[in-house]
Amino acid sequence: MKLWVLRHGEAEPHGTRPDSERALTVKGREEVLRSAAELIGQPLTAIYASPFLRAQETAMLVREALGFLPEIRTVEWLTPDYRPQTVAEQLVSVDHALLVSHNPLVGNLLGYLQHGHVQDPERVPTAGLAELEGEGPLAGAMKLKGIKHP
């Protein structure tokens, strides 16, 4: 199993509109396109994204940049405050997928899949792209191959 976890690009500041409706900035779009370039040639089978606007915009930019034909799978379990354990349970039958989400979930999920707990979350900047590989999405069962910063 291979997973790529992408934090959304830079978004409008907090307080400009409800959190779920914050859009990407121009800088955020540019960051996402640089991260998308890292996925060219990778064997993606699905893109899952949070329903929040900035994650949807991020996922669409990646999909378009890659010419990825399947639709984006919008899932509630990738919103910021979901537990990594819940996300891992949803990924049992997934293979070679991109997850587009938010902090703190992104950092906590990477920590959980690598170490089996969330006490050591990874720091992931906007549009940071993590690559994980392992037998499956179990606590501590995946290895972080790296985090690309745009």
N, C-alpha and C positions, 0 to 999 in steps of 0.2 A: 504494500500500500504506500502511496505517495500522496502527501498533502502539501498544498501551498496555502499559506494564510497571509492575506493581504489586508493591512489596515487601510481604511479609506484615505484619500488625499486630503490636503488641507481644506478646511471648511470655513464658512462664515463664522465670525465670533459668536460666542455664547450670548444670548440675550437679544440677538437681532430678530429671532423668530423662535417658535418652539423647537426644541432640540431635534426632534425627528424630521423637521422640515429644513434644517440647515443645508445649504447647497455647497458644492465645491467652489473654491476660488479659482482664478486663472492659474495661480501657482499650483493649486491642488490638482488641476487637470494635467498640467505639465509633469508633475511628480508621478501621477498614475501612468501616464504614457511611457515614462522612463522605466517604471517597474514592469509594465506590460511587456516591454521588449525582452525582459529576462525570461518570459514564458514562451517565447517563440520556439517552436519545435518540441515543446514538452507534450507528453501524451495525456492532455486533459480530457476527461470524459464528462465533467459537469462543473458548473459554476454556481455556487450557493451564495446568496447575499442577504444581509439584513434588509428589512423593509425601509429603513431610514433613508431619506433622500440622498445623502452624501455617499452611502454605500451602494445604492442603486446606480447613481451616476458613475461611480468608480467601476462597478461591474460592467456597465454598458461600454465604457471606454475600453476596458480590457477586451471584452467580447468583440468589439468592432476592430480593434488593433490586431487581434489574432485571426479575424475572420472565422470565429467560432460559431458554428451554426445552431447548436441546441439553445433553447431559451434559458434564461437565467432562472434559477429556482429560488424564489423569495421565501425565506423562512424566518419565523419569529425567534427561533433559538439562536440567532446570531446577533441579537440586539445587545447593547453594552453590558447589561447587568445579569445576563444568563450565567449559570454555573458551567464551568468547563466539563464537569461530569455529564451534564445534560447534553452538551454538544457531542461529546464522545459517544454517547448512547445512540445518537442520531446517525453517526457515521459508520456503524457496524457493516453495512452492506455497500459502502462507498469505496471507490478505487480511483486514484489519480484525479482528485478534485481540488478546485480552488475555492477557498472560503473568504468572503469579503465581509469584514466586521469592524469592530471598534475596540478601543481600550475602555475599560480594563479587561474585557474578555479576551482580546488577542494575546496580551502578555500572560494572563492567567492560563489560557488554553495551552500555550507553548510550554509553560512551566509544568502543567499537569501531565501532558503527554510525554515529556522528557523525564520528569523526576517523580511523578506519581502524586504530587501535591501542588498547592498554589502558593506556598511560602516563598518561592523563588521565581517570581514571574520574569519574563523577558521584557526588556525595554524595546519598544518598537515605535519608531517615528511615523508620522503620517506617510502613507504610501510605502511603508516598509514591507518587504516581501520575505516571508520565512518559508523555508523548504524543510519538510519532515519526511522521514522514511522509516518504515518498520512493518511488523507483522499485522498490526491493526491499531485502532484508536483506543488502546487500553492505557490506564494510568502507568506511566513510566516505561511504556513499550516502544516508544518512537525515538529516533535520533534526529536532532537538529543538524541539518547539513549546512545551514548558514542563514543569515538574514541580510538581504540586500537593501541598502539605503539609496533612495533615488538621488 
